Amino acid sequence: MRLDGKVALITGGGSGIGAATARRFASEGAKIVVTGRRPAPLAEVAAAVGGVAVPGDAARAEDVRRAVATCVERFGGLDVVVASAGGAGTPAVGDTDDASWYASLESNLTSAFLTAREALPALLDRGGGSIVIVASEAALVAPPTLAGYAASKTALLGLTRSLAVDYGRRGIRANAICPAWVRTPMADDEMDKLAEARGISREEAYELACARLPLGRPATADEIAAVCLFLASAESSFVTGSVLAVDGGATAVDVGGLAFGGGPDTWPCPTRSGG
């Protein structure tokens, strides 16, 4: 098993990518501590993987510190951190007020920074470890009217590189992943908004959102968890400071160039359904 004897802390562990990662890591032998703001789903995930739930907000240093201490007290140390908490965004810059801007930075950037900072001593006590930061496709290309989300997710890439450079000689590897649409409760909510606006179903909204992806579909949370597993395990022992797009080929597409043809005959038009 690829994580046998390892201890992993996963923020945002109550649902979506975090929960799927907890299940995947546990199946590979890891001891799991999950943290998140909603106690009920967090406890359910912890029970399913034989781990420990520590309710808390990853954007609060004391809460992260308590989760790290639980790793050490219950399982003897910490080897892997997956910073999966986040999600808040803002509209376009001109429509974003101060409170919304800072909330987006706190949710996406500060949470990962505090998670890494508070986990570093425990990781270093074990002679090193792996930090996996869940960013977003929005760190590589900007979606419309999501200025705070795009800015904070992009900043995670700089944080990842700084961790890799500053702590690599001490055995710490840090990498970021950038998923596109993933079937999670958060994405379902977004698809429901799109569906309502276009007068279509949730499934049609996913099809619409993924119409220009070469793979033509959203990811599953388990597919993203598999990438986290690779970066957490010894299989990626010489990978650090990297940014891995897990996006179904989204960032490989020259969207403007599609108008000139040369691609698959099946390229759909994103406006074909629902206006």
C-alpha positions as CSV (number, residue, x, y, z in Angstrom):
1,M,0.0,0.0,0.0
2,R,1.3,3.4,-1.0
3,L,0.7,5.2,2.2
4,D,1.1,2.4,4.7
5,G,2.2,3.9,8.1
6,K,1.6,7.5,7.0
7,V,-0.5,10.0,8.7
8,A,-2.5,12.5,6.6
9,L,-4.4,15.7,7.5
10,I,-7.0,16.7,5.0
11,T,-8.8,20.1,5.3
12,G,-12.2,20.5,3.7
13,G,-12.5,16.8,4.5
14,G,-16.3,16.6,4.9
15,S,-17.3,16.4,1.3
16,G,-16.2,16.6,-2.3
17,I,-12.5,16.3,-3.1
18,G,-11.5,16.3,0.5
19,A,-13.8,13.4,1.4
20,A,-12.8,11.4,-1.6
21,T,-9.1,11.9,-0.8
22,A,-9.7,10.7,2.8
23,R,-11.3,7.5,1.5
24,R,-8.5,7.0,-1.1
25,F,-5.7,7.6,1.3
26,A,-7.3,5.3,3.9
27,S,-7.5,2.5,1.3
28,E,-3.8,2.9,0.8
29,G,-3.0,2.4,4.5
30,A,-2.9,6.0,5.8
31,K,-4.2,7.1,9.2
32,I,-6.6,10.0,8.5
33,V,-7.5,13.2,10.3
34,V,-10.1,15.3,8.6
35,T,-11.1,18.9,9.4
36,G,-13.8,21.1,8.2
37,R,-16.5,23.5,9.3
38,R,-19.5,21.1,9.2
39,P,-19.3,18.6,12.0
40,A,-21.9,16.1,10.8
41,P,-20.5,15.2,7.3
42,L,-17.0,15.4,8.8
43,A,-17.8,12.8,11.4
44,E,-19.4,10.6,8.7
45,V,-16.2,10.6,6.6
46,A,-14.0,10.0,9.7
47,A,-16.2,7.0,10.7
48,A,-16.0,5.5,7.2
49,V,-12.2,5.6,7.1
50,G,-11.5,4.8,10.7
51,G,-10.0,8.3,11.2
52,V,-10.6,11.3,13.4
53,A,-12.8,14.3,12.8
54,V,-11.6,17.7,14.1
55,P,-14.3,20.3,13.3
56,G,-12.8,23.7,12.6
57,D,-12.1,26.4,10.1
58,A,-8.9,26.1,8.2
59,A,-8.7,29.9,8.0
60,R,-8.3,30.1,11.8
61,A,-4.8,29.2,13.0
62,E,-6.0,27.8,16.4
63,D,-8.3,25.4,14.6
64,V,-5.6,24.1,12.3
65,R,-3.2,23.9,15.2
66,R,-5.7,21.7,17.0
67,A,-6.0,19.4,14.0
68,V,-2.3,19.0,13.7
69,A,-2.0,18.3,17.4
70,T,-4.6,15.6,17.0
71,C,-2.5,13.9,14.3
72,V,0.5,13.8,16.6
73,E,-1.4,12.8,19.7
74,R,-3.6,10.1,18.1
75,F,-1.2,8.7,15.5
76,G,2.3,9.8,16.4
77,G,3.1,12.4,13.8
78,L,2.2,13.9,10.4
79,D,3.4,13.0,6.9
80,V,0.9,14.3,4.4
81,V,-1.2,17.4,4.2
82,V,-3.9,18.0,1.7
83,A,-5.2,21.6,1.8
84,S,-8.6,21.2,0.2
85,A,-10.6,23.8,2.0
86,G,-11.9,26.8,0.1
87,G,-14.5,27.9,-2.4
88,A,-15.6,31.5,-1.7
89,G,-15.4,33.9,-4.7
90,T,-16.5,37.4,-5.6
91,P,-18.0,39.0,-8.8
92,A,-16.0,41.2,-11.1
93,V,-13.6,43.7,-9.5
94,G,-15.8,46.7,-9.9
95,D,-18.6,44.8,-8.2
96,T,-16.6,43.4,-5.3
97,D,-16.8,45.1,-1.9
98,D,-14.0,44.9,0.7
99,A,-15.7,42.3,2.9
100,S,-16.3,39.9,0.0
101,W,-12.7,40.3,-1.3
102,Y,-11.2,39.5,2.1
103,A,-13.6,36.6,2.6
104,S,-12.4,35.1,-0.7
105,L,-8.8,35.5,0.2
106,E,-9.4,34.0,3.7
107,S,-11.3,31.0,2.4
108,N,-8.9,30.0,-0.4
109,L,-5.5,31.5,0.3
110,T,-5.2,32.1,4.0
111,S,-6.6,28.7,4.8
112,A,-3.9,26.9,2.8
113,F,-1.2,29.2,4.2
114,L,-2.2,28.5,7.8
115,T,-2.6,24.8,7.1
116,A,1.0,24.6,5.7
117,R,2.5,26.9,8.4
118,E,0.9,25.0,11.3
119,A,1.7,21.6,9.8
120,L,5.4,22.3,9.0
121,P,6.8,21.6,12.5
122,A,5.1,18.2,12.7
123,L,6.2,17.3,9.1
124,L,9.8,18.4,9.8
125,D,9.8,16.2,13.0
126,R,9.2,13.2,10.7
127,G,12.1,14.2,8.4
128,G,9.8,15.7,5.8
129,G,6.5,15.0,4.0
130,S,4.2,16.0,1.2
131,I,1.9,19.0,1.0
132,V,-0.8,19.0,-1.7
133,I,-2.6,22.2,-2.3
134,V,-5.9,22.1,-4.2
135,A,-6.0,25.2,-6.3
136,S,-8.3,25.4,-9.4
137,E,-8.3,25.7,-13.2
138,A,-9.1,29.3,-12.2
139,A,-5.5,29.7,-11.2
140,L,-4.5,29.2,-14.8
141,V,-7.3,30.8,-16.7
142,A,-9.8,33.4,-15.5
143,P,-13.5,32.6,-15.4
144,P,-15.8,35.6,-15.9
145,T,-17.0,37.5,-12.8
146,L,-15.0,35.6,-10.3
147,A,-12.2,38.0,-9.5
148,G,-11.6,37.0,-5.9
149,Y,-11.7,33.3,-6.6
150,A,-9.3,33.6,-9.6
151,A,-6.9,35.8,-7.6
152,S,-6.8,33.7,-4.5
153,K,-6.5,30.4,-6.4
154,T,-3.7,31.9,-8.5
155,A,-1.9,33.0,-5.3
156,L,-1.9,29.4,-4.2
157,L,0.6,28.5,-6.9
158,G,3.1,31.0,-5.5
159,L,2.6,29.7,-2.1
160,T,3.2,26.2,-3.4
161,R,6.5,27.2,-5.1
162,S,7.7,29.1,-2.0
163,L,7.1,26.0,0.2
164,A,9.0,23.8,-2.3
165,V,11.9,26.2,-2.5
166,D,12.2,27.0,1.2
167,Y,11.7,23.5,2.6
168,G,12.9,21.1,-0.1
169,R,16.3,20.6,1.5
170,R,14.5,19.6,4.7
171,G,12.5,16.9,3.1
172,I,9.3,18.8,2.3
173,R,7.6,18.4,-1.1
174,A,4.8,20.8,-2.1
175,N,2.7,20.6,-5.2
176,A,-0.6,22.1,-6.4
177,I,-3.3,20.6,-8.5
178,C,-5.7,22.6,-10.6
179,P,-9.0,20.8,-11.2
180,A,-11.7,22.0,-13.7
181,W,-15.3,21.1,-13.0
182,V,-15.6,18.2,-10.6
183,R,-18.9,16.5,-9.5
184,T,-19.1,17.7,-5.9
185,P,-21.9,19.3,-3.9
186,M,-20.4,22.7,-4.5
187,A,-20.3,22.2,-8.2
188,D,-23.8,20.8,-8.2
189,D,-25.0,24.1,-6.6
190,E,-23.3,26.0,-9.4
191,M,-24.8,23.8,-12.0
192,D,-28.2,24.3,-10.5
193,K,-27.8,28.1,-10.9
194,L,-26.7,27.7,-14.5
195,A,-29.6,25.3,-15.1
196,E,-32.1,27.7,-13.7
197,A,-30.7,30.6,-15.8
198,R,-30.8,28.5,-19.0
199,G,-34.0,26.6,-18.4
200,I,-32.2,23.2,-18.5
201,S,-31.4,20.3,-16.2
202,R,-28.4,19.9,-13.9
203,E,-27.0,17.2,-16.3
204,E,-27.4,19.5,-19.2
205,A,-25.7,22.3,-17.3
206,Y,-22.7,20.0,-16.7
207,E,-22.7,19.2,-20.4
208,L,-22.8,22.9,-21.2
209,A,-20.0,23.7,-18.8
210,C,-17.8,21.0,-20.2
211,A,-18.6,21.4,-23.8
212,R,-15.2,22.7,-24.8
213,L,-13.2,20.2,-22.8
214,P,-11.3,17.6,-24.9
215,L,-12.7,14.9,-22.5
216,G,-16.1,16.4,-22.7
217,R,-17.1,15.8,-19.1
218,P,-16.5,16.8,-15.5
219,A,-14.2,14.8,-13.3
220,T,-15.3,12.7,-10.4
221,A,-13.9,13.5,-6.9
222,D,-12.3,10.1,-7.0
223,E,-10.3,11.0,-10.0
224,I,-8.9,14.1,-8.3
225,A,-8.2,12.0,-5.2
226,A,-6.1,9.7,-7.3
227,V,-3.9,12.6,-8.3
228,C,-3.6,13.7,-4.7
229,L,-2.5,10.1,-3.9
230,F,0.2,10.2,-6.5
231,L,1.6,13.5,-5.1
232,A,1.4,12.3,-1.5
233,S,3.2,9.0,-2.2
234,A,6.8,8.0,-2.9
235,E,5.8,7.6,-6.6
236,S,6.3,11.4,-6.9
237,S,9.4,11.5,-4.8
238,F,11.2,13.9,-7.3
239,V,8.2,16.1,-7.9
240,T,8.0,19.4,-6.0
241,G,7.0,22.9,-6.8
242,S,4.8,21.6,-9.6
243,V,1.4,22.7,-10.8
244,L,-0.6,19.9,-12.3
245,A,-3.7,20.7,-14.3
246,V,-6.3,18.0,-13.7
247,D,-8.8,19.6,-16.1
248,G,-9.8,17.2,-18.8
249,G,-7.6,19.1,-21.2
250,A,-9.4,22.5,-20.7
251,T,-6.2,24.6,-20.6
252,A,-4.9,22.8,-23.7
253,V,-7.7,24.3,-25.8
254,D,-7.3,27.4,-27.9
255,V,-10.9,28.4,-27.6
256,G,-10.6,31.2,-30.2
257,G,-9.0,28.8,-32.6
258,L,-12.0,26.4,-32.5
259,A,-13.9,28.7,-34.9
260,F,-11.4,27.9,-37.6
261,G,-12.0,24.1,-37.4
262,G,-9.4,21.4,-37.5
263,G,-10.8,19.8,-34.3
264,P,-13.2,16.9,-33.9
265,D,-16.4,17.1,-35.8
266,T,-18.2,16.5,-32.5
267,W,-17.1,19.8,-30.9
268,P,-20.4,21.2,-29.5
269,C,-21.3,24.8,-29.4
270,P,-21.7,25.9,-25.8
271,T,-24.8,28.0,-26.7
272,R,-26.6,25.2,-28.5
273,S,-28.8,24.3,-25.5
274,G,-30.7,26.8,-23.5
275,G,-29.6,29.9,-25.5
